[in-house]
């Protein structure tokens, strides 16, 4: 039943909504391909945008994306094939952990997570666990996505299974964030923490030792550009990723998550490329041209300090 005056008020609200929609549409047009889907648009299935499928284990189901970058695949100035055969002696120097010397680089597990918060804490969930490893002359990336909170336990169980066949972790700031957060999530899900005592090369620390003399910004994105010759185009800022996941939980629109997957995949590839670069940098016998002289001096200091 329409009450007196309701028609006029409804017209005002309708007109206001049309103006807001027009502004949102114009803003999204200006952003181009980076525009977020509106709440009223029909969702696109994640499988149409991200190569992957549903996986299952004893803890339930989750979405798994598995990709192989062949040896000729380029990441910045490097081909994936050039990254293989990492020197474990020099990796041990970078990690300041002699236990790495006797290991095989092919048993490294590169790790990067995307989470519901950047500050950590027991309420923070790693909704996307990105893994990587060398396979033949290529590099595999596998991403474990909890499509809702109920799928978290299944992703953690899959990570646990992967760790059984790996010998050490490689991350960037993983000791302070990723590994600590995942340890808390294993405990919250009443699972034993497989990361406890696992050898771990955190590339953030040697990167600071070797490059801080000329790079004020030692974030992974800055190192990609300055050291690896890799420039990201249209990449989502890390600060926006938690909100994307919250929006995904409401809308189930794959467009919200596609570039989050790509951001994470590139992070993992950069870990492999940065590990290769730093191991070459601290090689006392290396004659490779292109290294910054200040980097080589910092490398000599690090190598001598760790070898003594």
N, C-alpha and C positions, 0 to 999 in steps of 0.2 A: 504494500500500500504506500502510495506517495503522499507525504505530508505537505502542507503549504510551505512553499519556499525551497523544498528539496530539489526541484528542477534547476533552479538558479545555482544552488551550491554545487550540485553535481556537474553542471556545465563548467564552473570555475575550476573544479578539481580535474576534470577531463582536459581542459585547456592547459592547465599547469603541467599535467603529465606529458602532454604532447610536446611542450616546450622543453622539458627535461630530456625526453627521448631524442628530440632533435639535437640537443647539445651533446648528448652521449654519442649519437651516431656520427656527428661531425668530428668529435674528438677521436673516435675510433678510426675514422677515415684518414685523419691526419697522421695517426700512428702507423697506418698501413698494416703490414703483415703482423706486426707485434701487438695488434689490438687483442684485448681479451674478449671472449664471448660474453654476451649480455645474459642476464638471468633468464630472459624470455626465449633465447634461441634454443633450438633443438640440439641436444648433445651429440657429439661425434664419438663413436666407440674408440677406446684407447687403441685397440688392435689395428685400427685403420691408419693410425699415425705412428705407432711405435712397433717395430717388429718384435713379436713375442707371443706368448700363449700362457694359459693358466697351467700352473704346476701344482702338484700335490705331494704331501708327505704325511707322516703320522700325526702331525699337529694341525693339518688342514690344507687349505689352498692359498695361493697367492699368484700374482702376475709375474712372469719371468721373461726378460728380454735378453737374448743371447746373440752376440755379434762377433764376427771375426774380421779383424783388419789384416789383410795380407801383407807380405813383406814389402810390396811396392807402395803401400798406402803412405801418404805423406802427412806428417804432423809438424807444421812449421818448416824448418829447414831440414828435418830428419825424415828418412824413410823408416818404417817399422823394422824392416830387415836389418837396418844399421844399429838397432838398439839391442839386438840379441847378443848372447855370450858376454854378459856382464861379469866383470872381474870381482869375484867374491872377496878376495883379499882387500881390495880397495873399498868395497861396500862395508866390510867389517870396520875399516878405518872411519868411514863416514858415520857409522852407527856407534862407534866406540864400543864395539861388542865383538870380542875375538871368536865367539861361538859361531859367527856367520862364516868364518873362513872355510870350514869344511862342508858347507852346504852347496846345493845346486841352485843357480839363479832361476831355473825353470820351476822351482818349488816356491818361489815368492808369490805372495798374494797381495796385490795392490788393492787398497781399501779407501773408499770415500763414501760418506753418508750424506743424505739430505734429511733434515729433521724438522720437527714442528716448532722448534725454538732454537735460537742461536746462543742462548746463555747456558744451555744444559739444564740439569736438575732432574729429579726423579720423574717428573711429569712429562718430560720431553721424550718423544718417540722418534726413532729412526725409521721413517716410513719408506725410504728408498735406500737400499744398501747396494752400493756399486762395488763390484769386484773385477779384478783383471789379472791375467797371467799370460806368460809366453807359451805358445804352442807351435812347435815347428819353427818356421821363420816368420810366423804371424803373432798377433796379440789378440786374445779373447777378452771381451768385456761382457760381464753378466750382471744384470741389474734385478734385484729382488724388490718388488713393490707390494706393500701392504695396501690393498685397495680400501680397506677400512681397518680400524683398530683390532678387530677380531682376527685379522690375518697376520698380525705381527709375530705371533709365536711360530707360525710356519716359516716365515722368513729367517727367524733366528735359528731354527732347527736346520734349515738348509745351509746357513753360514757355518754352523757347527760341523756339518758333514764336510764342507769344503776345507775347513781347517784341518781335518784329519789327514788330508793328502797334501797339505802344504807345510812348509818348514819355517817360514818367517813372514812377517807383515812389512809392507812398505806403505807409508801414508805421508800426509802433509799436515802437521799439527794434530796427528792422530793420537799421540800419547796423552795430550791434554784434553782432547775433545772426543774424537770418534770412538777410540777404544774404551775410554772411561764411560761414555754414554752407553755403549753396547754392553759393557759389564753390568751396568745398572739395570738395563732392560732384561738381560738374562736372569738376574736375580728376581726382578719383578714378575717374570714369567715362570719362576720356580724351575729354572734350568741351570745346570752347572755352567760356570763361566769358562769357556774353552780358551779365552784370551789370556788367562792368568799364566804368567811365566812364559808366554809365547815371545820369541825374539822379535824385535820391532825396530825397524829403521824409519825414524821420523825425519823426513827430508828437510823440514823447516829449520832444524838446528844447524846442520852443516851448511845449508844455504845461507843462513845468517853469518856464520863464521867466514864463509868464502866470498860473499858478495856484498856485505853491508858497507864496505869501504866506498862503494860507488852507487849503491841502490838504496835509497831511503825507504822505498816501499818493497817489502819482501813478501807480499801476498802472492799466491800462486799465479793469479792473473797477470801481475806485474812481471813476474819471472818469465812467464810464457813469452811476453813481448820482448823483454830485454835479453833473454838468454836463449830461448828456443826459436825465436823468430816467428811466433805464432800469434796472430791477431784474431780475436773472436769478433764475429759480426752478429748483431742482434741478440746477444746473449742476455739471459735474464739475470738481474742482480741477485746475489745470494740472499740479500735482505728481504726480497719479495717471495722467496720460495715457501716459507711456512704458510703464508696467506693463500698461496696457490693450492696447497694441499687442503686447507680448510674449505676453500671454495669447491674443490673437487668432491669432498665428502658430501656437499649439498647438491651439486649439479651432475656429477658423474660425466663430465664433458672432457673427452680426451685432449681437447685443445688447451685445457688448463695445465696439463701435465707433460705434453710433448716436448716443450723446450726445457722443462726441468730434467727430463731424461737425457736430453742432449747436453745440457750443462754438466751433468754428472759424468756422462761418458767422456767428454773432453777432459774433465778433471783427471780421470783415471789414465787416459792416454798421456796427459802431461806428466803424471807421476813417473811413468816408465821413461819418458824422454828426459826428464830432469835427473832421474837416477843415472841414466847413461852419461849425461853431460857431466855430472859431478864426479863420477868415477874416472872419466877421461881427464878431468881437470886436475885431479890429485895424482895422476900417473907421473912419477918423476922422470920417466924416460920418454914421455910423449913429446912429439915434435909437431903436432898438429897445428897448423896456422889458424888464426882467427880468435885465439884465446886472448882476452884482455890481460895485459901485463900485470896489472894489479891483482887480478884473480889468481894468476900463477904464483905470485908472491904469497898471497893469502893461503893458497893450496900448499905451498912448501912449508909454511909455518904450521898448518894443521897436520900435515903428514908427519913432520918431525915431532910434534907434540904427542901425537897418538902412537907413534912407533917407539918412542923412548920409554 
